[in-house]
Amino acid sequence: MSDMKYIPRLYGRLQDKPLKPRQAQLMETLLPKLAIPDPEVGRLNLKALFPQAEEVWLEVGFGGGEHLAWQAAHNPAVGIIGAEPFLNGVAKALVQIDDQGLQNARIHHGDVRPLIEALPDGALTRLFVLHPDPWPKRRHQKRRMISPWFFGEAARLLRPGGELRVASDIPDYIRWTLMHWQRAGGFEWTAECAADWTDRPADWPQTRYEAKALREGRRPAYLIFRRK
Ligand SMILES: C[S@@+](CC[C@H](N)C(=O)[O-])C[C@H]1O[C@@H](n2cnc3c(N)ncnc32)[C@H](O)[C@@H]1O
């Protein structure tokens, strides 16, 4: 994984509660059908994964999968890949995919970094990183998903006009993201007034972490960067 390979894993727990019976069953029956081929094996063939799709989107760290399922349901012509190492999150996403009969979602149960590196140039038209783990301690900042590596890969993967969407409710992470965006080049920030980043757009459903942040009195920022 290029320069990322020496960095410790970026995520916290891999499982909390035991899975409910239906979740456990879907992990065995549905996940193998939706799973992305092992990215360590080589470049991914997106046409084989999504033969009908006009575009491919990727969500990094989908948590409980609410945003992934909503986007898949509202954008049937798009193929959506979600990556998440947290077992309970993957199981929750599978239940939504099954309940809604979604045909255009694929899952990578694991670290998104090898998947990102296995995607071909210009593979994506949207890339979502919603409420990434904040890693507030200075000595842990190198674990943050938003990084020079990430912006470099986002620039490689997104076609001109494609969008990188980042949400955070942590002021330091918002500043961090804007600092890395400025340093990276390759993207314009679409905001023209404060409401463009303080108000969640209509085509951006609420995630579990956003709801938690609002309950706890933190106001998220919704950042949209467009690939030049
Ligand atoms: C704070 S949670 C936010 C979850 C969800 N996006 C939301 O807004 O509710 C961050 C998520 O990123 C996932 N994550 C952390 N590192 C990751 C990595 N390297 N690859 C994929 N997902 C990762 C974590 O497991 C966790 O579910």
The ligand as a Gaussian input file, in Angstrom:
#p B3LYP/6-31G(d) Opt

LIG

0 1
 C      -16.951000       7.944000      13.145000
 S      -17.421000       6.593000      12.163000
 C      -18.552000       7.325000      10.984000
 C      -19.433000       6.302000      10.336000
 C      -20.428000       6.842000       9.282000
 N      -19.722000       7.390000       8.137000
 C      -21.363000       7.877000       9.870000
 O      -21.232000       9.065000       9.524000
 O      -22.233000       7.476000      10.677000
 C      -15.994000       6.326000      11.152000
 C      -16.047000       5.025000      10.388000
 O      -14.915000       4.913000       9.560000
 C      -14.511000       3.558000       9.561000
 N      -13.103000       3.483000       9.152000
 C      -12.031000       3.868000       9.858000
 N      -10.910000       3.587000       9.192000
 C      -11.279000       3.018000       8.024000
 C      -10.554000       2.479000       6.917000
 N       -9.221000       2.470000       6.898000
 N      -11.259000       1.961000       5.898000
 C      -12.621000       1.955000       5.920000
 N      -13.344000       2.449000       6.941000
 C      -12.684000       2.967000       7.985000
 C      -14.744000       3.128000      11.003000
 O      -14.827000       1.730000      11.167000
 C      -16.050000       3.818000      11.316000
 O      -17.184000       3.031000      11.021000

